[in-house]
């Protein structure tokens, strides 16, 4: 996603094989949460975050733009985050990258004048994706959970130890605590399955029992 030429080549191949490109999903991202005081350790990861989370999404949109406009229709689905909704401590660069995704998405929606549907999907958090492995300073998570940080750390510890209540790990329970990747995939499929004339512009996906995230 960081190489525009490579993404354009991917799209060109899709057009060659399938005759066009209906949907482009821009999902790549990293989450280097860190405080400004962590800059010595965090800066290389912040630069990579900008390249992947902003440039990667932009590259996907640019690569798909011409063939979609030529076909008269298309759809872009960009994975953002609730971190892009407002600034919090510990997530300056990551939050800015997701805010940029929101801006890019809305700008294309307005400019394409109905020729390209654009959807921004904002998960609250999907622990099993491994995204937390890109965090620089775990304490920086305090910005998005605030006073719920102690409870959140306790939940993470119980999940790691296998002692978290099993009933809260079932998506059929109202207090389901932790999204799985397939829930995000289901949300994306729901967005894509709308008739061409119906566009879901923005969607936030959270576990119903996720009371930690602001």
MILUM-694972 format. One record per atom (N, C-alpha, C): residue in one letter; atom name; x, y, z. Coordinates in steps of 0.05 Angstrom, whole numbers. Atoms other than C-alpha are relative to their C-alpha. Last residue first. Layout:
MILUM-694972
{atom A; CA; {X; Y; Z}}
...
***
This chain:
MILUM-694972
{atom X; N; {17; -24; -1}}
{atom X; CA; {-303; 137; 500}}
{atom X; C; {-13; 6; -27}}
{atom X; N; {-8; -20; 20}}
{atom X; CA; {-278; 66; 498}}
{atom X; C; {-19; 23; 0}}
{atom X; N; {-26; -14; -7}}
{atom X; CA; {-287; 26; 562}}
{atom X; C; {5; 24; -18}}
{atom X; N; {6; -25; -13}}
{atom X; CA; {-361; 7; 557}}
{atom X; C; {25; 16; 7}}
{atom X; N; {-24; -16; -1}}
{atom X; CA; {-351; -48; 506}}
{atom X; C; {-6; 27; 11}}
{atom X; N; {-9; -2; -28}}
{atom X; CA; {-410; -92; 523}}
{atom X; C; {26; 15; 3}}
{atom X; N; {21; -13; -17}}
{atom X; CA; {-445; -79; 457}}
{atom X; C; {8; 3; 29}}
{atom X; N; {14; 21; -15}}
{atom X; CA; {-381; -95; 419}}
{atom X; C; {-20; 14; 19}}
{atom X; N; {-10; 6; -27}}
{atom X; CA; {-366; -37; 373}}
{atom X; C; {-14; -24; 12}}
{atom X; N; {6; 28; -9}}
{atom X; CA; {-374; -19; 300}}
{atom X; C; {14; -4; 27}}
{atom X; N; {-16; 7; -23}}
{atom X; CA; {-380; 53; 277}}
{atom X; C; {-8; -27; 9}}
{atom X; N; {10; 21; -18}}
{atom X; CA; {-406; 63; 206}}
{atom X; C; {20; -4; 23}}
{atom X; N; {-16; 3; -24}}
{atom X; CA; {-401; 121; 158}}
{atom X; C; {-12; -21; 18}}
{atom X; N; {-24; -17; 0}}
{atom X; CA; {-424; 136; 87}}
{atom X; C; {18; -5; 24}}
{atom X; N; {-4; -4; -29}}
{atom X; CA; {-474; 80; 77}}
{atom X; C; {27; 14; 3}}
{atom X; N; {-28; -2; -10}}
{atom X; CA; {-491; 90; 4}}
{atom X; C; {-1; 4; 30}}
{atom X; N; {0; -5; -29}}
{atom X; CA; {-555; 68; -31}}
{atom X; C; {28; -1; 11}}
{atom X; N; {11; -26; -6}}
{atom X; CA; {-563; 74; -106}}
{atom X; C; {-1; 7; 29}}
{atom X; N; {-19; -21; 9}}
{atom X; CA; {-516; 17; -121}}
{atom X; C; {-10; 28; 7}}
{atom X; N; {4; -6; 28}}
{atom X; CA; {-560; -28; -78}}
{atom X; C; {19; 23; -8}}
{atom X; N; {21; -19; 5}}
{atom X; CA; {-528; -45; -11}}
{atom X; C; {-4; 4; -30}}
{atom X; N; {24; 13; 11}}
{atom X; CA; {-486; -108; -9}}
{atom X; C; {-24; 19; -3}}
{atom X; N; {-3; 6; 29}}
{atom X; CA; {-421; -69; -2}}
{atom X; C; {-26; -11; -12}}
{atom X; N; {-2; -25; 15}}
{atom X; CA; {-441; -39; 65}}
{atom X; C; {1; -5; -30}}
{atom X; N; {27; -14; -1}}
{atom X; CA; {-465; -105; 92}}
{atom X; C; {1; 26; -16}}
{atom X; N; {17; 14; 20}}
{atom X; CA; {-400; -138; 68}}
{atom X; C; {-28; 12; 0}}
{atom X; N; {-9; -9; 27}}
{atom X; CA; {-360; -85; 106}}
{atom X; C; {-17; -13; -22}}
{atom X; N; {9; -28; 3}}
{atom X; CA; {-400; -97; 170}}
{atom X; C; {7; 10; -28}}
{atom X; N; {29; 0; 4}}
{atom X; CA; {-391; -172; 163}}
{atom X; C; {-11; 28; -5}}
{atom X; N; {5; 10; 27}}
{atom X; CA; {-316; -163; 155}}
{atom X; C; {-29; 0; -7}}
{atom X; N; {-7; -22; 17}}
{atom X; CA; {-315; -120; 218}}
{atom X; C; {-4; -8; -29}}
{atom X; N; {21; -20; -3}}
{atom X; CA; {-352; -174; 255}}
{atom X; C; {5; 24; -17}}
{atom X; N; {22; 6; 18}}
{atom X; CA; {-305; -226; 225}}
{atom X; C; {-23; 19; 4}}
{atom X; N; {-4; -11; 27}}
{atom X; CA; {-245; -192; 258}}
{atom X; C; {-24; -5; -18}}
{atom X; N; {-17; 18; 16}}
{atom X; CA; {-272; -207; 328}}
{atom X; C; {2; 12; -28}}
{atom X; N; {6; 7; 28}}
{atom X; CA; {-300; -154; 374}}
{atom X; C; {20; -19; -11}}
{atom X; N; {-24; -3; 18}}
{atom X; CA; {-289; -157; 449}}
{atom X; C; {-7; -9; -28}}
{atom X; N; {-20; -20; -8}}
{atom X; CA; {-337; -148; 508}}
{atom X; C; {21; 6; -22}}
{atom X; N; {-24; 9; 15}}
{atom X; CA; {-403; -182; 493}}
{atom X; C; {21; 22; 1}}
{atom X; N; {-24; -13; -11}}
{atom X; CA; {-450; -153; 545}}
{atom X; C; {25; -11; -12}}
{atom X; N; {3; -29; 2}}
{atom X; CA; {-513; -167; 504}}
{atom X; C; {24; 14; 12}}
{atom X; N; {6; -12; -26}}
{atom X; CA; {-491; -239; 494}}
{atom X; C; {-1; 30; -2}}
{atom X; N; {29; 1; -4}}
{atom X; CA; {-497; -270; 425}}
{atom X; C; {-8; 12; 26}}
{atom X; N; {13; -22; 14}}
{atom X; CA; {-427; -247; 408}}
{atom X; C; {-30; 0; 3}}
{atom X; N; {19; 9; 20}}
{atom X; CA; {-402; -295; 462}}
{atom X; C; {-13; 24; -14}}
{atom X; N; {-15; 4; 25}}
{atom X; CA; {-339; -274; 499}}
{atom X; C; {-18; -11; -22}}
{atom X; N; {-5; -27; 12}}
{atom X; CA; {-378; -243; 556}}
{atom X; C; {16; -2; -25}}
{atom X; N; {25; -11; 11}}
{atom X; CA; {-408; -311; 573}}
{atom X; C; {4; 27; -13}}
{atom X; N; {5; 11; 27}}
{atom X; CA; {-338; -341; 580}}
{atom X; C; {-25; 13; -13}}
{atom X; N; {26; 15; 1}}
{atom X; CA; {-321; -295; 638}}
{atom X; C; {-7; -9; -28}}
{atom X; N; {22; -19; 5}}
{atom X; CA; {-247; -274; 630}}
{atom X; C; {-26; -16; -2}}
{atom X; N; {19; 0; -23}}
{atom X; CA; {-200; -324; 662}}
{atom X; C; {-24; 19; -4}}
{atom X; N; {22; 19; 5}}
{atom X; CA; {-160; -344; 600}}
{atom X; C; {-20; -1; 23}}
{atom X; N; {-2; 23; -18}}
{atom X; CA; {-97; -310; 627}}
{atom X; C; {-22; -21; -5}}
{atom X; N; {-26; 13; 4}}
{atom X; CA; {-91; -263; 568}}
{atom X; C; {3; -25; 16}}
{atom X; N; {1; 12; 26}}
{atom X; CA; {-165; -246; 570}}
{atom X; C; {25; -16; -6}}
{atom X; N; {16; 24; -2}}
{atom X; CA; {-160; -235; 645}}
{atom X; C; {-2; -15; -27}}
{atom X; N; {-15; 20; -16}}
{atom X; CA; {-102; -187; 636}}
{atom X; C; {-16; -26; 2}}
{atom X; N; {-21; 10; 18}}
{atom X; CA; {-138; -149; 580}}
{atom X; C; {16; -22; 15}}
{atom X; N; {13; 17; 20}}
{atom X; CA; {-200; -143; 625}}
{atom X; C; {21; -13; -18}}
{atom X; N; {8; 24; -14}}
{atom X; CA; {-158; -117; 684}}
{atom X; C; {-13; -20; -21}}
{atom X; N; {-24; 16; -4}}
{atom X; CA; {-124; -67; 639}}
{atom X; C; {-7; -26; 13}}
{atom X; N; {-9; 9; 26}}
{atom X; CA; {-192; -42; 616}}
{atom X; C; {24; -18; 3}}
{atom X; N; {18; 22; 7}}
{atom X; CA; {-219; -37; 687}}
{atom X; C; {9; -13; -27}}
{atom X; N; {-4; 23; -18}}
{atom X; CA; {-159; 4; 708}}
{atom X; C; {-17; -24; -8}}
{atom X; N; {-25; 13; 5}}
{atom X; CA; {-164; 48; 644}}
{atom X; C; {5; -24; 19}}
{atom X; N; {5; 28; 2}}
{atom X; CA; {-238; 64; 651}}
{atom X; C; {26; -16; -3}}
{atom X; N; {4; 11; -27}}
{atom X; CA; {-223; 134; 677}}
{atom X; C; {-5; -30; -1}}
{atom X; N; {1; -19; -23}}
{atom X; CA; {-195; 153; 608}}
{atom X; C; {-3; -15; 27}}
{atom X; N; {17; 13; -20}}
{atom X; CA; {-209; 98; 556}}
{atom X; C; {-2; 16; 26}}
{atom X; N; {26; 7; 12}}
{atom X; CA; {-185; 135; 493}}
{atom X; C; {-19; -14; 20}}
{atom X; N; {14; -22; 13}}
{atom X; CA; {-128; 174; 524}}
{atom X; C; {-28; -7; -10}}
{atom X; N; {16; -14; -19}}
{atom X; CA; {-107; 119; 572}}
{atom X; C; {-16; 22; -13}}
{atom X; N; {29; 6; 4}}
{atom X; CA; {-83; 77; 515}}
{atom X; C; {-18; 14; 18}}
{atom X; N; {13; -20; 16}}
{atom X; CA; {-17; 113; 520}}
{atom X; C; {-29; -6; -7}}
{atom X; N; {12; -20; -18}}
{atom X; CA; {3; 68; 578}}
{atom X; C; {-15; 22; -16}}
{atom X; N; {26; 8; -8}}
{atom X; CA; {16; 13; 527}}
{atom X; C; {-15; 20; 18}}
{atom X; N; {2; -2; -29}}
{atom X; CA; {75; 52; 499}}
{atom X; C; {-28; -7; 8}}
{atom X; N; {-27; -6; -11}}
{atom X; CA; {97; 35; 428}}
{atom X; C; {0; 1; 30}}
{atom X; N; {1; -22; -20}}
{atom X; CA; {33; 1; 403}}
{atom X; C; {29; 3; 12}}
{atom X; N; {-14; -23; 11}}
{atom X; CA; {46; -41; 341}}
{atom X; C; {0; 24; 19}}
{atom X; N; {-29; 6; 1}}
{atom X; CA; {29; -107; 376}}
{atom X; C; {16; 23; -12}}
{atom X; N; {-12; -9; -25}}
{atom X; CA; {-39; -78; 393}}
{atom X; C; {30; -5; 1}}
{atom X; N; {-7; -28; 3}}
{atom X; CA; {-57; -87; 320}}
{atom X; C; {13; 11; 25}}
{atom X; N; {-28; -4; -5}}
{atom X; CA; {-53; -162; 329}}
{atom X; C; {9; 29; -2}}
{atom X; N; {-14; -6; 25}}
{atom X; CA; {-120; -172; 296}}
{atom X; C; {30; 3; 3}}
{atom X; N; {-13; 23; 12}}
{atom X; CA; {-145; -208; 358}}
{atom X; C; {12; 5; -28}}
{atom X; N; {-25; 9; -12}}
{atom X; CA; {-157; -144; 397}}
{atom X; C; {14; -22; -15}}
{atom X; N; {3; 28; 6}}
{atom X; CA; {-209; -113; 350}}
{atom X; C; {26; -14; 10}}
{atom X; N; {-23; 16; -6}}
{atom X; CA; {-220; -42; 374}}
{atom X; C; {-5; -29; -5}}
{atom X; N; {-11; -9; -25}}
{atom X; CA; {-271; 13; 369}}
{atom X; C; {25; -15; 8}}
{atom X; N; {1; 19; -22}}
{atom X; CA; {-281; -1; 295}}
{atom X; C; {9; 14; 26}}
{atom X; N; {-15; -7; -23}}
{atom X; CA; {-294; 58; 248}}
{atom X; C; {-4; -20; 22}}
{atom X; N; {7; 19; -21}}
{atom X; CA; {-315; 42; 177}}
{atom X; C; {18; 5; 24}}
{atom X; N; {-20; 0; -20}}
{atom X; CA; {-314; 100; 127}}
{atom X; C; {-9; -18; 23}}
{atom X; N; {8; 8; -27}}
{atom X; CA; {-355; 88; 65}}
{atom X; C; {24; 0; 18}}
{atom X; N; {-22; 1; -18}}
{atom X; CA; {-347; 122; -3}}
{atom X; C; {-10; -6; 29}}
{atom X; N; {10; 1; -27}}
{atom X; CA; {-394; 112; -62}}
{atom X; C; {25; -3; 19}}
{atom X; N; {-14; 19; -18}}
{atom X; CA; {-362; 133; -127}}
{atom X; C; {-12; 2; 28}}
{atom X; N; {-12; 21; 17}}
{atom X; CA; {-401; 164; -185}}
{atom X; C; {15; -21; 17}}
{atom X; N; {17; 24; 3}}
{atom X; CA; {-447; 202; -137}}
{atom X; C; {11; -22; -18}}
{atom X; N; {27; -7; 7}}
{atom X; CA; {-413; 270; -144}}
{atom X; C; {-18; -25; -7}}
{atom X; N; {8; 19; 21}}
{atom X; CA; {-341; 245; -145}}
{atom X; C; {-30; 2; -7}}
{atom X; N; {-11; -7; 26}}
{atom X; CA; {-319; 308; -108}}
{atom X; C; {-10; -19; -22}}
{atom X; N; {11; -25; 10}}
{atom X; CA; {-365; 300; -48}}
{atom X; C; {9; 5; -29}}
{atom X; N; {29; 3; 3}}
{atom X; CA; {-349; 227; -36}}
{atom X; C; {-13; 25; -12}}
{atom X; N; {5; 15; 25}}
{atom X; CA; {-275; 239; -50}}
{atom X; C; {-30; -4; -4}}
{atom X; N; {-8; -17; 23}}
{atom X; CA; {-271; 294; 3}}
{atom X; C; {-6; -14; -27}}
{atom X; N; {21; -19; 5}}
{atom X; CA; {-310; 252; 53}}
{atom X; C; {6; 18; -24}}
{atom X; N; {25; 14; 8}}
{atom X; CA; {-262; 195; 48}}
{atom X; C; {-22; 19; -7}}
{atom X; N; {-4; 10; 27}}
{atom X; CA; {-198; 237; 49}}
{atom X; C; {-26; -13; -10}}
{atom X; N; {0; -23; 18}}
{atom X; CA; {-223; 274; 110}}
{atom X; C; {3; -9; -29}}
{atom X; N; {27; -11; 1}}
{atom X; CA; {-240; 211; 148}}
{atom X; C; {-3; 22; -20}}
{atom X; N; {16; 19; 15}}
{atom X; CA; {-174; 179; 129}}
{atom X; C; {-29; 10; -2}}
{atom X; N; {-7; -5; 29}}
{atom X; CA; {-138; 242; 153}}
{atom X; C; {-17; -19; -17}}
{atom X; N; {15; -24; 8}}
{atom X; CA; {-174; 235; 220}}
{atom X; C; {5; 6; -29}}
{atom X; N; {27; 9; 4}}
{atom X; CA; {-146; 164; 222}}
{atom X; C; {-19; 24; -6}}
{atom X; N; {1; 16; 25}}
{atom X; CA; {-75; 189; 211}}
{atom X; C; {-28; -9; -5}}
{atom X; N; {-1; -18; 24}}
{atom X; CA; {-85; 245; 262}}
{atom X; C; {-1; -16; -26}}
{atom X; N; {25; -14; 2}}
{atom X; CA; {-108; 194; 314}}
{atom X; C; {-1; 19; -24}}
{atom X; N; {20; 20; 9}}
{atom X; CA; {-47; 151; 302}}
{atom X; C; {-27; 13; -5}}
{atom X; N; {-6; 7; 28}}
{atom X; CA; {-1; 212; 305}}
{atom X; C; {-20; -21; -10}}
{atom X; N; {-1; -23; 18}}
{atom X; CA; {-30; 243; 368}}
{atom X; C; {4; -8; -29}}
{atom X; N; {7; 9; 27}}
{atom X; CA; {-51; 179; 402}}
{atom X; C; {1; 23; -21}}
{atom X; N; {-11; 26; 5}}
{atom X; CA; {-24; 183; 473}}
{atom X; C; {-6; -10; -28}}
{atom X; N; {-28; 4; -6}}
{atom X; CA; {-68; 241; 493}}
{atom X; C; {8; -29; -7}}
{atom X; N; {-4; 9; -28}}
{atom X; CA; {-134; 247; 458}}
{atom X; C; {30; -3; 4}}
{atom X; N; {-27; 5; -10}}
{atom X; CA; {-156; 284; 395}}
{atom X; C; {0; -9; 29}}
{atom X; N; {-9; -24; -16}}
{atom X; CA; {-226; 274; 368}}
{atom X; C; {27; -6; 11}}
{atom X; N; {22; -17; -6}}
{atom X; CA; {-262; 227; 319}}
{atom X; C; {8; 26; 15}}
{atom X; N; {1; -23; 18}}
{atom X; CA; {-201; 196; 287}}
{atom X; C; {-22; 20; 6}}
{atom X; N; {-22; -18; -7}}
{atom X; CA; {-189; 150; 347}}
{atom X; C; {1; 25; -19}}
{atom X; N; {12; -21; -18}}
{atom X; CA; {-258; 122; 332}}
{atom X; C; {22; 19; 9}}
{atom X; N; {1; 7; -28}}
{atom X; CA; {-221; 86; 276}}
{atom X; C; {-14; 22; 15}}
{atom X; N; {-10; -21; -17}}
{atom X; CA; {-213; 86; 200}}
{atom X; C; {-1; -10; 29}}
{atom X; N; {1; 7; -29}}
{atom X; CA; {-220; 29; 151}}
{atom X; C; {13; 23; 16}}
{atom X; N; {-24; -6; -15}}
{atom X; CA; {-235; 58; 82}}
{atom X; C; {-4; -7; 30}}
{atom X; N; {5; 5; -29}}
{atom X; CA; {-287; 27; 36}}
{atom X; C; {27; 5; 14}}
{atom X; N; {-24; 0; -17}}
{atom X; CA; {-286; 56; -35}}
{atom X; C; {-8; -5; 29}}
{atom X; N; {3; -4; -29}}
{atom X; CA; {-343; 40; -83}}
{atom X; C; {27; -3; 14}}
{atom X; N; {-20; 15; -15}}
{atom X; CA; {-350; 45; -158}}
{atom X; C; {-5; 5; 30}}
{atom X; N; {7; 7; -28}}
{atom X; CA; {-392; 75; -213}}
{atom X; C; {22; -16; 13}}
{atom X; N; {24; -15; -9}}
{atom X; CA; {-389; 108; -281}}
{atom X; C; {-10; -8; 27}}
{atom X; N; {22; 19; 0}}
{atom X; CA; {-341; 56; -310}}
{atom X; C; {-26; 14; 8}}
{atom X; N; {4; 8; 27}}
{atom X; CA; {-291; 111; -328}}
{atom X; C; {-24; -19; -2}}
{atom X; N; {13; -22; 14}}
{atom X; CA; {-299; 141; -259}}
{atom X; C; {-6; -7; -29}}
{atom X; N; {28; -2; -10}}
{atom X; CA; {-285; 73; -228}}
{atom X; C; {-15; 23; -14}}
{atom X; N; {17; 21; 11}}
{atom X; CA; {-225; 60; -274}}
{atom X; C; {-29; 2; 11}}
{atom X; N; {4; -2; 29}}
{atom X; CA; {-195; 129; -258}}
{atom X; C; {-18; -22; -11}}
{atom X; N; {17; -22; 9}}
{atom X; CA; {-206; 128; -182}}
{atom X; C; {-6; 0; -30}}
{atom X; N; {26; 9; 9}}
{atom X; CA; {-181; 59; -163}}
{atom X; C; {-16; 22; -14}}
{atom X; N; {-3; 22; 19}}
{atom X; CA; {-107; 76; -160}}
{atom X; C; {-27; -9; -11}}
{atom X; N; {-10; -10; 25}}
{atom X; CA; {-120; 143; -127}}
{atom X; C; {1; -22; -22}}
{atom X; N; {21; -17; 11}}
{atom X; CA; {-163; 113; -72}}
{atom X; C; {9; 10; -28}}
{atom X; N; {22; 18; 9}}
{atom X; CA; {-113; 57; -58}}
{atom X; C; {-22; 16; -13}}
{atom X; N; {-9; 15; 23}}
{atom X; CA; {-55; 106; -57}}
{atom X; C; {-22; -18; -11}}
{atom X; N; {0; -18; 23}}
{atom X; CA; {-92; 153; -10}}
{atom X; C; {7; -15; -25}}
{atom X; N; {29; -4; 7}}
{atom X; CA; {-105; 95; 38}}
{atom X; C; {-2; 18; -24}}
{atom X; N; {10; 26; 10}}
{atom X; CA; {-31; 75; 37}}
{atom X; C; {-29; 3; -8}}
{atom X; N; {-9; 3; 28}}
{atom X; CA; {-8; 148; 42}}
{atom X; C; {-12; -26; -11}}
{atom X; N; {9; -22; 17}}
{atom X; CA; {-49; 159; 105}}
{atom X; C; {7; -5; -29}}
{atom X; N; {28; -7; -7}}
{atom X; CA; {-47; 96; 148}}
{atom X; C; {-10; 23; -18}}
{atom X; N; {20; 21; 4}}
{atom X; CA; {15; 65; 116}}
{atom X; C; {-29; 10; 3}}
{atom X; N; {-3; 12; 26}}
{atom X; CA; {63; 123; 105}}
{atom X; C; {-22; -21; -5}}
{atom X; N; {8; -20; 20}}
{atom X; CA; {39; 163; 165}}
{atom X; C; {0; -13; -28}}
{atom X; N; {29; -3; -3}}
{atom X; CA; {44; 101; 209}}
{atom X; C; {-11; 20; -21}}
{atom X; N; {12; 24; 14}}
{atom X; CA; {114; 87; 183}}
{atom X; C; {-30; 2; 1}}
{atom X; N; {-4; -5; 28}}
{atom X; CA; {135; 158; 204}}
{atom X; C; {-13; -23; -17}}
{atom X; N; {19; -21; 8}}
{atom X; CA; {103; 147; 272}}
{atom X; C; {3; 6; -30}}
{atom X; N; {26; 12; 3}}
{atom X; CA; {140; 81; 279}}
{atom X; C; {-21; 20; -8}}
{atom X; N; {0; 17; 24}}
{atom X; CA; {206; 116; 266}}
{atom X; C; {-27; -14; -5}}
{atom X; N; {0; -15; 25}}
{atom X; CA; {187; 170; 316}}
{atom X; C; {2; -17; -25}}
{atom X; N; {24; 3; 17}}
{atom X; CA; {166; 126; 374}}
{atom X; C; {3; 11; -28}}
{atom X; N; {6; 27; 6}}
{atom X; CA; {230; 112; 413}}
{atom X; C; {-22; -3; -22}}
{atom X; N; {-25; 13; 8}}
{atom X; CA; {257; 182; 413}}
{atom X; C; {-5; -28; -8}}
{atom X; N; {-7; -5; 28}}
{atom X; CA; {187; 212; 413}}
{atom X; C; {25; -14; -9}}
{atom X; N; {-12; 25; 10}}
{atom X; CA; {164; 179; 477}}
{atom X; C; {12; 3; -27}}
{atom X; N; {-25; 4; -15}}
{atom X; CA; {151; 247; 510}}
{atom X; C; {14; -26; -8}}
{atom X; N; {-21; -17; 13}}
{atom X; CA; {101; 260; 454}}
{atom X; C; {26; -4; 15}}
{atom X; N; {1; -28; -7}}
{atom X; CA; {62; 202; 483}}
{atom X; C; {21; 15; -15}}
{atom X; N; {-23; -9; -15}}
{atom X; CA; {56; 136; 446}}
{atom X; C; {-5; 29; 7}}
{atom X; N; {8; -18; -22}}
{atom X; CA; {5; 95; 408}}
{atom X; C; {25; 7; 16}}
{atom X; N; {-22; -5; -18}}
{atom X; CA; {37; 64; 346}}
{atom X; C; {-7; 21; 22}}
{atom X; N; {9; -17; -22}}
{atom X; CA; {-26; 36; 315}}
{atom X; C; {22; 6; 20}}
{atom X; N; {-14; 6; -24}}
{atom X; CA; {-13; 5; 246}}
{atom X; C; {-9; 20; 21}}
{atom X; N; {-5; -21; -20}}
{atom X; CA; {-57; 3; 184}}
{atom X; C; {16; -11; 24}}
{atom X; N; {-27; 1; -14}}
{atom X; CA; {-77; -34; 122}}
{atom X; C; {3; 22; 20}}
{atom X; N; {1; 11; -28}}
{atom X; CA; {-152; -37; 108}}
{atom X; C; {26; 1; 15}}
{atom X; N; {-26; -9; -10}}
{atom X; CA; {-165; 2; 43}}
{atom X; C; {0; -6; 30}}
{atom X; N; {0; -1; -30}}
{atom X; CA; {-222; -36; 10}}
{atom X; C; {28; 7; 9}}
{atom X; N; {-28; -1; -10}}
{atom X; CA; {-231; -20; -65}}
{atom X; C; {-3; 2; 31}}
{atom X; N; {-4; -8; -28}}
{atom X; CA; {-298; -41; -95}}
{atom X; C; {30; -1; 6}}
{atom X; N; {24; -10; -13}}
{atom X; CA; {-326; -48; -166}}
{atom X; C; {6; 12; 28}}
{atom X; N; {-3; 2; -29}}
{atom X; CA; {-262; -56; -206}}
{atom X; C; {-24; 13; 13}}
{atom X; N; {5; -25; -15}}
{atom X; CA; {-267; -71; -280}}
{atom X; C; {5; -4; 29}}
{atom X; N; {14; -19; 16}}
{atom X; CA; {-263; -124; -334}}
{atom X; C; {-7; 26; 14}}
{atom X; N; {29; 0; -6}}
{atom X; CA; {-247; -181; -287}}
{atom X; C; {-16; 21; -15}}
{atom X; N; {11; 27; -5}}
{atom X; CA; {-177; -201; -309}}
{atom X; C; {-30; 0; 2}}
{atom X; N; {-7; 18; 22}}
{atom X; CA; {-152; -136; -340}}
{atom X; C; {-14; -27; 2}}
{atom X; N; {15; -9; 23}}
{atom X; CA; {-188; -92; -290}}
{atom X; C; {4; -18; -24}}
{atom X; N; {28; 6; -6}}
{atom X; CA; {-160; -132; -232}}
{atom X; C; {-18; 8; -24}}
{atom X; N; {3; 28; 4}}
{atom X; CA; {-90; -128; -264}}
{atom X; C; {-29; -9; 5}}
{atom X; N; {-1; 5; 29}}
{atom X; CA; {-96; -53; -271}}
{atom X; C; {-4; -30; -6}}
{atom X; N; {26; -8; 11}}
{atom X; CA; {-117; -48; -198}}
{atom X; C; {-1; -6; -30}}
{atom X; N; {20; 19; -10}}
{atom X; CA; {-56; -88; -175}}
{atom X; C; {-28; 6; -12}}
{atom X; N; {-4; 25; 15}}
{atom X; CA; {-10; -47; -220}}
{atom X; C; {-21; -21; 9}}
{atom X; N; {11; -4; 27}}
{atom X; CA; {-38; 17; -191}}
{atom X; C; {2; -25; -17}}
{atom X; N; {29; 1; -4}}
{atom X; CA; {-24; -10; -121}}
{atom X; C; {-14; 5; -27}}
{atom X; N; {8; 28; -5}}
{atom X; CA; {48; -27; -141}}
{atom X; C; {-31; -2; 3}}
{atom X; N; {-3; 15; 25}}
{atom X; CA; {59; 42; -172}}
{atom X; C; {-10; -29; 3}}
{atom X; N; {22; -6; 18}}
{atom X; CA; {31; 76; -111}}
{atom X; C; {1; -16; -25}}
{atom X; N; {-12; -3; 27}}
{atom X; CA; {80; 40; -64}}
{atom X; C; {-23; 5; -20}}
{atom X; N; {-17; -23; -1}}
{atom X; CA; {59; 47; 9}}
{atom X; C; {12; 8; -27}}
{atom X; N; {16; -24; 0}}
{atom X; CA; {0; 0; 0}}
{atom X; C; {17; 25; 0}}
***
